[in-house]
Amino acid sequence: MSGVVRPTAAAAVELAVWWAALAGLWLVLVSSPDTLECAVGATAALLGAIAARAARRAAATGRRPHAGPGERRSR
């Protein structure tokens, strides 16, 4: 069973890496981080990590957003 990575573990690692990268970027760009700014940055980084994972998965599967009402689908 060595070498086998469970999908939930892989997802958790991917989210953690995205979160760390985005939170680090936030801290670099903030002029004087205090407790509130760190909390907001951590939350924004979490939302960004979730969005990045969803975008990467959508790109990997080739799924595209459906056309909304009034939009034509091209084939």
ZAZA-320804 format. One record per atom (N, C-alpha, C, O): residue in one letter; x, y, z. Coordinates in nm, 2 decimals. Layout:
PAVO,A,X,Y,Z $
...
This chain:
PAVO,M,0.08,-0.12,0.00 $
PAVO,M,0.00,0.00,0.00 $
PAVO,M,0.09,0.13,0.00 $
PAVO,M,0.03,0.24,-0.01 $
PAVO,S,0.22,0.11,0.01 $
PAVO,S,0.30,0.23,0.01 $
PAVO,S,0.30,0.29,-0.13 $
PAVO,S,0.30,0.21,-0.23 $
PAVO,G,0.31,0.42,-0.14 $
PAVO,G,0.31,0.49,-0.27 $
PAVO,G,0.17,0.52,-0.31 $
PAVO,G,0.15,0.60,-0.41 $
PAVO,V,0.07,0.47,-0.25 $
PAVO,V,-0.07,0.50,-0.28 $
PAVO,V,-0.12,0.62,-0.20 $
PAVO,V,-0.11,0.62,-0.08 $
PAVO,V,-0.16,0.73,-0.27 $
PAVO,V,-0.21,0.85,-0.20 $
PAVO,V,-0.36,0.85,-0.21 $
PAVO,V,-0.41,0.85,-0.32 $
PAVO,R,-0.43,0.86,-0.10 $
PAVO,R,-0.57,0.88,-0.10 $
PAVO,R,-0.61,1.01,-0.15 $
PAVO,R,-0.54,1.11,-0.13 $
PAVO,P,-0.72,1.02,-0.23 $
PAVO,P,-0.77,1.15,-0.29 $
PAVO,P,-0.79,1.25,-0.18 $
PAVO,P,-0.76,1.37,-0.21 $
PAVO,T,-0.84,1.22,-0.06 $
PAVO,T,-0.87,1.32,0.04 $
PAVO,T,-0.74,1.37,0.09 $
PAVO,T,-0.73,1.49,0.13 $
PAVO,A,-0.64,1.29,0.11 $
PAVO,A,-0.51,1.33,0.16 $
PAVO,A,-0.44,1.42,0.05 $
PAVO,A,-0.38,1.53,0.09 $
PAVO,A,-0.45,1.39,-0.07 $
PAVO,A,-0.39,1.47,-0.18 $
PAVO,A,-0.46,1.61,-0.19 $
PAVO,A,-0.40,1.71,-0.21 $
PAVO,A,-0.60,1.61,-0.17 $
PAVO,A,-0.67,1.73,-0.17 $
PAVO,A,-0.63,1.82,-0.05 $
PAVO,A,-0.61,1.94,-0.07 $
PAVO,A,-0.61,1.76,0.06 $
PAVO,A,-0.57,1.84,0.18 $
PAVO,A,-0.43,1.90,0.16 $
PAVO,A,-0.41,2.01,0.20 $
PAVO,V,-0.34,1.82,0.11 $
PAVO,V,-0.21,1.87,0.08 $
PAVO,V,-0.21,1.98,-0.02 $
PAVO,V,-0.14,2.08,0.00 $
PAVO,E,-0.29,1.97,-0.12 $
PAVO,E,-0.30,2.07,-0.23 $
PAVO,E,-0.35,2.20,-0.17 $
PAVO,E,-0.30,2.31,-0.19 $
PAVO,L,-0.46,2.19,-0.09 $
PAVO,L,-0.52,2.31,-0.02 $
PAVO,L,-0.42,2.37,0.07 $
PAVO,L,-0.41,2.49,0.08 $
PAVO,A,-0.34,2.29,0.15 $
PAVO,A,-0.25,2.35,0.24 $
PAVO,A,-0.13,2.42,0.17 $
PAVO,A,-0.09,2.53,0.21 $
PAVO,V,-0.09,2.37,0.05 $
PAVO,V,0.02,2.43,-0.02 $
PAVO,V,-0.04,2.56,-0.08 $
PAVO,V,0.03,2.67,-0.07 $
PAVO,W,-0.16,2.56,-0.14 $
PAVO,W,-0.21,2.68,-0.19 $
PAVO,W,-0.23,2.79,-0.08 $
PAVO,W,-0.20,2.91,-0.10 $
PAVO,W,-0.28,2.74,0.03 $
PAVO,W,-0.31,2.83,0.14 $
PAVO,W,-0.18,2.90,0.19 $
PAVO,W,-0.17,3.02,0.21 $
PAVO,A,-0.07,2.82,0.21 $
PAVO,A,0.05,2.87,0.25 $
PAVO,A,0.11,2.97,0.15 $
PAVO,A,0.16,3.07,0.19 $
PAVO,A,0.10,2.94,0.03 $
PAVO,A,0.15,3.03,-0.08 $
PAVO,A,0.07,3.17,-0.08 $
PAVO,A,0.13,3.27,-0.08 $
PAVO,L,-0.06,3.16,-0.07 $
PAVO,L,-0.14,3.28,-0.07 $
PAVO,L,-0.13,3.36,0.06 $
PAVO,L,-0.13,3.48,0.05 $
PAVO,A,-0.12,3.29,0.17 $
PAVO,A,-0.11,3.36,0.30 $
PAVO,A,0.03,3.43,0.30 $
PAVO,A,0.04,3.54,0.36 $
PAVO,G,0.13,3.36,0.25 $
PAVO,G,0.27,3.42,0.25 $
PAVO,G,0.27,3.54,0.16 $
PAVO,G,0.33,3.64,0.20 $
PAVO,L,0.20,3.54,0.05 $
PAVO,L,0.19,3.65,-0.04 $
PAVO,L,0.12,3.77,0.03 $
PAVO,L,0.16,3.88,0.02 $
PAVO,W,0.01,3.73,0.10 $
PAVO,W,-0.06,3.84,0.17 $
PAVO,W,0.03,3.91,0.27 $
PAVO,W,0.03,4.03,0.28 $
PAVO,L,0.10,3.83,0.35 $
PAVO,L,0.19,3.89,0.45 $
PAVO,L,0.30,3.97,0.39 $
PAVO,L,0.34,4.07,0.45 $
PAVO,V,0.35,3.93,0.27 $
PAVO,V,0.45,4.01,0.21 $
PAVO,V,0.40,4.15,0.16 $
PAVO,V,0.46,4.25,0.17 $
PAVO,L,0.27,4.15,0.12 $
PAVO,L,0.21,4.27,0.06 $
PAVO,L,0.15,4.36,0.17 $
PAVO,L,0.12,4.48,0.14 $
PAVO,V,0.13,4.31,0.29 $
PAVO,V,0.07,4.40,0.40 $
PAVO,V,0.18,4.48,0.46 $
PAVO,V,0.29,4.42,0.49 $
PAVO,S,0.15,4.61,0.48 $
PAVO,S,0.26,4.69,0.53 $
PAVO,S,0.29,4.67,0.68 $
PAVO,S,0.41,4.66,0.72 $
PAVO,S,0.19,4.66,0.76 $
PAVO,S,0.21,4.63,0.90 $
PAVO,S,0.11,4.53,0.95 $
PAVO,S,0.00,4.57,0.99 $
PAVO,P,0.14,4.40,0.95 $
PAVO,P,0.04,4.30,0.99 $
PAVO,P,0.01,4.31,1.14 $
PAVO,P,0.10,4.30,1.22 $
PAVO,D,-0.12,4.32,1.17 $
PAVO,D,-0.17,4.30,1.31 $
PAVO,D,-0.26,4.18,1.31 $
PAVO,D,-0.27,4.11,1.21 $
PAVO,T,-0.32,4.15,1.42 $
PAVO,T,-0.40,4.03,1.44 $
PAVO,T,-0.52,4.03,1.34 $
PAVO,T,-0.54,3.92,1.28 $
PAVO,L,-0.59,4.14,1.33 $
PAVO,L,-0.71,4.14,1.24 $
PAVO,L,-0.66,4.12,1.10 $
PAVO,L,-0.73,4.04,1.03 $
PAVO,E,-0.56,4.19,1.05 $
PAVO,E,-0.51,4.17,0.91 $
PAVO,E,-0.47,4.03,0.89 $
PAVO,E,-0.49,3.97,0.78 $
PAVO,C,-0.40,3.96,0.98 $
PAVO,C,-0.36,3.82,0.97 $
PAVO,C,-0.48,3.73,0.96 $
PAVO,C,-0.48,3.64,0.88 $
PAVO,A,-0.58,3.76,1.04 $
PAVO,A,-0.71,3.68,1.03 $
PAVO,A,-0.78,3.69,0.90 $
PAVO,A,-0.82,3.59,0.84 $
PAVO,V,-0.79,3.81,0.85 $
PAVO,V,-0.85,3.84,0.72 $
PAVO,V,-0.76,3.78,0.61 $
PAVO,V,-0.82,3.72,0.52 $
PAVO,G,-0.63,3.79,0.62 $
PAVO,G,-0.55,3.73,0.52 $
PAVO,G,-0.56,3.58,0.52 $
PAVO,G,-0.56,3.52,0.41 $
PAVO,A,-0.56,3.51,0.63 $
PAVO,A,-0.58,3.37,0.64 $
PAVO,A,-0.71,3.32,0.58 $
PAVO,A,-0.72,3.22,0.51 $
PAVO,T,-0.82,3.40,0.61 $
PAVO,T,-0.95,3.36,0.55 $
PAVO,T,-0.95,3.38,0.40 $
PAVO,T,-1.00,3.30,0.32 $
PAVO,A,-0.89,3.50,0.35 $
PAVO,A,-0.88,3.52,0.21 $
PAVO,A,-0.80,3.42,0.14 $
PAVO,A,-0.83,3.37,0.03 $
PAVO,A,-0.69,3.38,0.20 $
PAVO,A,-0.60,3.27,0.15 $
PAVO,A,-0.67,3.14,0.14 $
PAVO,A,-0.66,3.06,0.04 $
PAVO,L,-0.76,3.11,0.24 $
PAVO,L,-0.83,2.98,0.23 $
PAVO,L,-0.93,2.98,0.12 $
PAVO,L,-0.95,2.89,0.05 $
PAVO,L,-1.00,3.09,0.10 $
PAVO,L,-1.10,3.11,-0.01 $
PAVO,L,-1.03,3.10,-0.14 $
PAVO,L,-1.07,3.03,-0.24 $
PAVO,G,-0.91,3.16,-0.15 $
PAVO,G,-0.83,3.15,-0.28 $
PAVO,G,-0.78,3.01,-0.30 $
PAVO,G,-0.78,2.97,-0.42 $
PAVO,A,-0.74,2.94,-0.20 $
PAVO,A,-0.69,2.80,-0.21 $
PAVO,A,-0.81,2.71,-0.27 $
PAVO,A,-0.78,2.63,-0.35 $
PAVO,I,-0.93,2.73,-0.21 $
PAVO,I,-1.04,2.65,-0.26 $
PAVO,I,-1.07,2.68,-0.40 $
PAVO,I,-1.10,2.59,-0.48 $
PAVO,A,-1.07,2.81,-0.44 $
PAVO,A,-1.09,2.85,-0.58 $
PAVO,A,-0.99,2.80,-0.67 $
PAVO,A,-1.02,2.75,-0.78 $
PAVO,A,-0.86,2.80,-0.63 $
PAVO,A,-0.75,2.75,-0.71 $
PAVO,A,-0.76,2.60,-0.74 $
PAVO,A,-0.74,2.55,-0.85 $
PAVO,R,-0.80,2.53,-0.63 $
PAVO,R,-0.81,2.38,-0.65 $
PAVO,R,-0.93,2.35,-0.74 $
PAVO,R,-0.92,2.26,-0.82 $
PAVO,A,-1.04,2.42,-0.72 $
PAVO,A,-1.16,2.40,-0.81 $
PAVO,A,-1.12,2.43,-0.96 $
PAVO,A,-1.16,2.36,-1.05 $
PAVO,A,-1.05,2.54,-0.98 $
PAVO,A,-1.01,2.58,-1.11 $
PAVO,A,-0.91,2.48,-1.17 $
PAVO,A,-0.92,2.44,-1.29 $
PAVO,R,-0.82,2.43,-1.09 $
PAVO,R,-0.73,2.33,-1.15 $
PAVO,R,-0.80,2.20,-1.18 $
PAVO,R,-0.77,2.14,-1.28 $
PAVO,R,-0.89,2.16,-1.09 $
PAVO,R,-0.96,2.03,-1.12 $
PAVO,R,-1.05,2.05,-1.25 $
PAVO,R,-1.06,1.96,-1.33 $
PAVO,A,-1.11,2.17,-1.26 $
PAVO,A,-1.20,2.19,-1.38 $
PAVO,A,-1.11,2.19,-1.51 $
PAVO,A,-1.16,2.13,-1.61 $
PAVO,A,-0.99,2.25,-1.50 $
PAVO,A,-0.91,2.25,-1.62 $
PAVO,A,-0.85,2.11,-1.65 $
PAVO,A,-0.84,2.07,-1.76 $
PAVO,A,-0.83,2.03,-1.54 $
PAVO,A,-0.78,1.89,-1.56 $
PAVO,A,-0.88,1.80,-1.62 $
PAVO,A,-0.85,1.71,-1.70 $
PAVO,T,-1.01,1.82,-1.59 $
PAVO,T,-1.11,1.73,-1.64 $
PAVO,T,-1.17,1.78,-1.77 $
PAVO,T,-1.24,1.71,-1.84 $
PAVO,G,-1.14,1.90,-1.81 $
PAVO,G,-1.19,1.96,-1.94 $
PAVO,G,-1.33,2.00,-1.93 $
PAVO,G,-1.39,2.03,-2.03 $
PAVO,R,-1.39,2.01,-1.81 $
PAVO,R,-1.52,2.06,-1.80 $
PAVO,R,-1.53,2.21,-1.82 $
PAVO,R,-1.43,2.28,-1.77 $
PAVO,R,-1.63,2.26,-1.88 $
PAVO,R,-1.64,2.40,-1.90 $
PAVO,R,-1.78,2.44,-1.84 $
PAVO,R,-1.87,2.37,-1.83 $
PAVO,P,-1.78,2.57,-1.80 $
PAVO,P,-1.91,2.62,-1.74 $
PAVO,P,-2.02,2.61,-1.85 $
PAVO,P,-2.00,2.64,-1.97 $
PAVO,H,-2.14,2.58,-1.80 $
PAVO,H,-2.25,2.58,-1.90 $
PAVO,H,-2.29,2.72,-1.94 $
PAVO,H,-2.27,2.81,-1.87 $
PAVO,A,-2.35,2.73,-2.06 $
PAVO,A,-2.40,2.86,-2.11 $
PAVO,A,-2.52,2.90,-2.02 $
PAVO,A,-2.60,2.82,-1.99 $
PAVO,G,-2.52,3.03,-1.99 $
PAVO,G,-2.63,3.08,-1.91 $
PAVO,G,-2.75,3.10,-2.00 $
PAVO,G,-2.74,3.08,-2.12 $
PAVO,P,-2.86,3.15,-1.94 $
PAVO,P,-2.98,3.18,-2.02 $
PAVO,P,-2.94,3.29,-2.12 $
PAVO,P,-2.89,3.40,-2.08 $
PAVO,G,-2.98,3.28,-2.24 $
PAVO,G,-2.95,3.38,-2.34 $
PAVO,G,-2.82,3.36,-2.41 $
PAVO,G,-2.79,3.43,-2.51 $
PAVO,E,-2.73,3.27,-2.37 $
PAVO,E,-2.61,3.25,-2.43 $
PAVO,E,-2.62,3.13,-2.52 $
PAVO,E,-2.69,3.03,-2.49 $
PAVO,R,-2.56,3.14,-2.64 $
PAVO,R,-2.56,3.02,-2.73 $
PAVO,R,-2.44,2.94,-2.71 $
PAVO,R,-2.33,2.99,-2.68 $
PAVO,R,-2.46,2.81,-2.72 $
PAVO,R,-2.35,2.71,-2.71 $
PAVO,R,-2.29,2.69,-2.85 $
PAVO,R,-2.36,2.67,-2.94 $
PAVO,S,-2.16,2.70,-2.86 $
PAVO,S,-2.10,2.67,-2.99 $
PAVO,S,-2.05,2.53,-2.98 $
PAVO,S,-2.00,2.48,-2.88 $
PAVO,R,-2.06,2.46,-3.09 $
PAVO,R,-2.01,2.32,-3.10 $
PAVO,R,-1.90,2.30,-3.19 $
PAVO,R,-1.85,2.19,-3.21 $
